[in-house]
């Protein structure tokens, strides 16, 4: 199956760059282009693409609004392409497949196409098994089981399951995965709203832990409590949040 693709960007050179990158992939068919949000909606309706490379900053209707307005069935996969990284979380909410930063690197572009191929194959398989005649449900994209974070000049999607604990650091939040610590500009409360409350629990006003990584609760020498993770990390446990931790661990009060 050829991947029917539309490019949307108000900059001619940016569209030319994407066309050049598409030329490396014979299973991709460019079926339309647009230079504005309004044009994009019309082209998507007329061409019914599988995949849209969509700029965010455009005159009039921007890319985020386009992604939210698309009502075609089947819904196309959307890969945002932009020079700015501050819209990653907003793009995430539209269930975008990926988020590429300009100038787009050839290897990163190929990676986004691989994700598109995988998503299309999975959807086709699901329809075959269910006997569905038309693709009337959205294509599977990233859900709120990931964080959009900047790493090495690019946007990556960090799986929440890989996050062992989270703590606040001024106007930022740090996501600890063991091998790496990712810093995002946010509040701990905003991050907490993304997390599964049955999986992640606040143990201190500035700390949230992943229950899968909790090993034990033990006392500090000063009489305070610590949550000990399986990797040996020791985190402060406030008595204010102790009851919730006990409840989620499925046992009686922590004994110290």
C-alpha positions in Angstrom: 0.0 0.0 0.0 1.3 3.4 -1.0 1.1 6.0 1.9 -1.0 8.8 0.5 0.7 12.0 1.9 0.0 15.7 2.0 2.5 18.4 2.9 1.3 21.6 4.6 3.7 24.5 5.1 3.5 28.2 4.2 7.2 28.3 3.3 8.0 27.1 -0.3 11.5 26.0 0.7 10.2 24.0 3.6 7.8 22.2 1.3 10.6 21.5 -1.1 12.7 20.0 1.6 10.0 17.6 2.6 9.4 16.6 -1.0 13.1 15.8 -1.3 13.0 13.7 1.8 9.9 11.9 0.5 11.7 11.0 -2.7 13.8 8.5 -0.7 10.7 6.4 0.1 9.1 4.7 -2.8 6.1 3.5 -0.8 5.0 7.2 -0.2 2.8 9.0 -2.7 2.6 12.8 -2.5 -1.1 13.6 -3.3 -1.3 17.2 -2.4 0.3 20.3 -0.8 -1.1 23.4 1.0 0.4 26.7 2.1 -2.2 27.6 4.8 -4.5 26.1 7.3 -7.6 26.7 5.2 -6.0 25.2 2.1 -4.9 22.2 4.2 -8.5 21.4 5.3 -9.7 21.5 1.7 -6.8 19.4 0.4 -7.3 16.8 3.2 -11.0 16.6 2.4 -10.4 16.2 -1.3 -7.4 13.9 -1.3 -8.1 11.8 1.8 -4.5 11.1 2.7 -3.1 8.5 5.1 -0.4 10.9 6.4 -0.1 14.7 6.7 3.2 16.6 7.4 1.8 19.7 9.0 3.5 23.0 9.9 2.3 24.7 13.1 3.0 28.4 12.5 1.0 29.5 9.4 -1.1 32.6 8.7 -4.8 32.3 9.6 -5.6 28.8 10.8 -2.5 27.3 12.4 -1.5 23.6 12.3 -2.8 22.7 15.7 -6.3 24.1 14.7 -6.1 22.1 11.5 -5.4 18.9 13.3 -8.3 19.5 15.6 -10.7 20.4 12.7 -10.1 17.4 10.5 -13.2 15.3 10.4 -12.4 13.1 7.5 -12.7 9.3 7.8 -10.3 7.7 7.9 -8.5 10.2 10.0 -5.0 10.8 8.7 -1.9 10.4 10.7 -0.4 13.8 11.5 3.3 14.6 11.9 3.9 18.2 13.0 6.9 19.9 11.4 8.0 23.2 13.1 10.9 25.3 14.1 9.6 25.6 17.6 9.5 23.1 20.4 7.1 24.8 22.8 4.0 23.4 21.1 5.0 19.7 21.6 2.6 19.1 24.5 -0.3 20.9 22.7 0.4 18.8 19.6 0.4 15.7 21.8 -3.2 16.4 22.8 -4.3 16.1 19.1 -2.9 12.5 19.1 -0.2 13.5 16.6 2.0 10.6 15.5 5.3 12.6 15.7 6.8 16.0 16.1 9.8 17.1 13.9 12.0 20.1 14.4 13.2 22.2 11.5 15.7 21.8 9.9 14.4 18.2 9.5 17.2 15.6 9.5 16.9 12.8 7.0 17.3 10.1 9.6 14.7 11.6 11.9 12.3 12.0 8.9 12.8 8.3 8.1 12.0 7.4 11.7 8.7 9.3 11.5 7.8 7.4 8.3 8.6 4.1 10.0 6.2 5.0 12.8 3.5 5.8 10.1 4.0 2.5 8.4 3.7 0.6 11.7 0.5 2.5 12.7 -1.1 1.9 9.3 -0.2 -1.8 9.3 -1.7 -2.2 12.8 -4.9 -0.5 11.9 -5.3 -2.5 8.7 -4.8 -5.7 10.7 -7.3 -4.6 13.3 -9.9 -3.9 10.6 -9.3 -7.3 9.0 -9.9 -9.1 12.3 -13.0 -7.1 13.0 -14.4 -7.3 9.5 -14.8 -3.5 9.4 -15.5 -2.2 5.9 -14.4 1.4 6.4 -11.8 3.1 8.5 -14.1 5.1 10.7 -12.0 5.4 13.8 -8.9 7.5 14.4 -5.5 6.0 13.6 -3.6 5.0 16.7 -1.1 7.7 17.7 0.7 8.6 21.0 -1.7 8.8 23.9 -1.1 10.4 27.3 1.2 7.6 28.2 4.2 9.7 27.2 5.8 13.0 27.8 7.1 15.2 25.1 10.6 16.3 26.1 13.5 18.0 24.4 16.7 15.9 24.2 19.8 16.7 22.2 18.0 19.4 20.0 15.0 17.2 19.2 11.7 16.3 20.6 11.3 12.8 22.0 8.4 11.0 23.5 9.3 9.6 26.9 7.2 6.7 28.1 5.7 7.3 31.5 6.3 3.6 32.4 10.0 4.4 32.2 9.7 7.3 34.7 10.7 6.2 38.2 10.1 9.4 40.0 9.4 13.1 39.4 10.4 16.1 41.4 9.9 19.9 41.2 12.8 22.2 40.6 11.7 25.8 40.6 9.8 26.5 37.3 10.7 23.1 36.0 10.0 19.4 36.6 12.6 16.7 36.4 11.6 13.2 35.1 14.0 10.6 36.4 14.3 7.3 34.4 17.4 6.0 36.1 19.9 6.4 33.3 18.7 9.9 32.4 17.0 12.9 33.9 14.8 15.0 31.6 13.8 18.5 32.5 10.6 20.1 31.3 9.2 23.5 31.9 6.0 22.8 33.9 4.6 22.6 37.4 4.4 19.4 39.4 0.6 19.8 39.5 0.3 20.0 35.7 2.5 16.8 35.4 0.5 15.0 38.0 -2.7 15.6 36.0 -1.2 13.6 33.2 -0.3 10.6 35.3 -2.4 7.6 36.2 -3.3 8.2 39.9 -3.3 4.4 40.5 0.3 4.2 39.3 1.9 7.4 40.4 1.5 8.8 43.9 2.7 12.0 45.4 4.8 11.3 48.5 5.9 14.8 49.2 4.7 18.3 48.0 7.6 18.2 45.5 7.9 14.5 44.7 5.8 11.9 42.8 6.9 8.2 42.5 6.0 5.3 40.2 4.7 2.6 42.5 6.4 -0.1 40.3 9.7 1.2 41.6 8.8 1.4 45.3 10.8 -1.2 47.3 10.1 -0.2 50.9 9.4 2.6 53.4 12.0 3.2 56.1 12.7 5.8 58.8 15.4 8.4 58.5 17.6 8.9 61.6 15.8 12.2 62.3 12.5 10.4 62.6 11.2 11.3 59.1 10.3 8.7 56.6 11.9 7.7 53.3 10.5 5.9 50.2 13.2 3.6 48.9 13.2 2.7 45.3 14.5 -0.5 43.7 17.4 1.4 42.2 18.4 2.5 45.7 17.1 6.1 45.5 15.8 7.5 48.8 13.0 10.0 48.6 11.4 12.0 51.4 7.9 10.8 52.4 5.8 13.5 54.0 3.3 12.3 56.6 0.7 14.3 54.8 0.8 11.9 51.8 1.6 8.7 53.7 -1.9 7.4 53.9 -2.4 7.5 50.1 0.8 5.6 49.6 -0.3 2.9 52.1 -3.6 2.6 50.3 -2.1 2.2 46.8 0.5 -0.3 48.0 -2.5 -2.5 49.2 -1.4 -2.9 52.8 -1.8 -1.4 56.2 0.0 1.6 57.4 3.7 1.8 56.9 5.5 0.4 59.9 8.6 2.3 60.8 
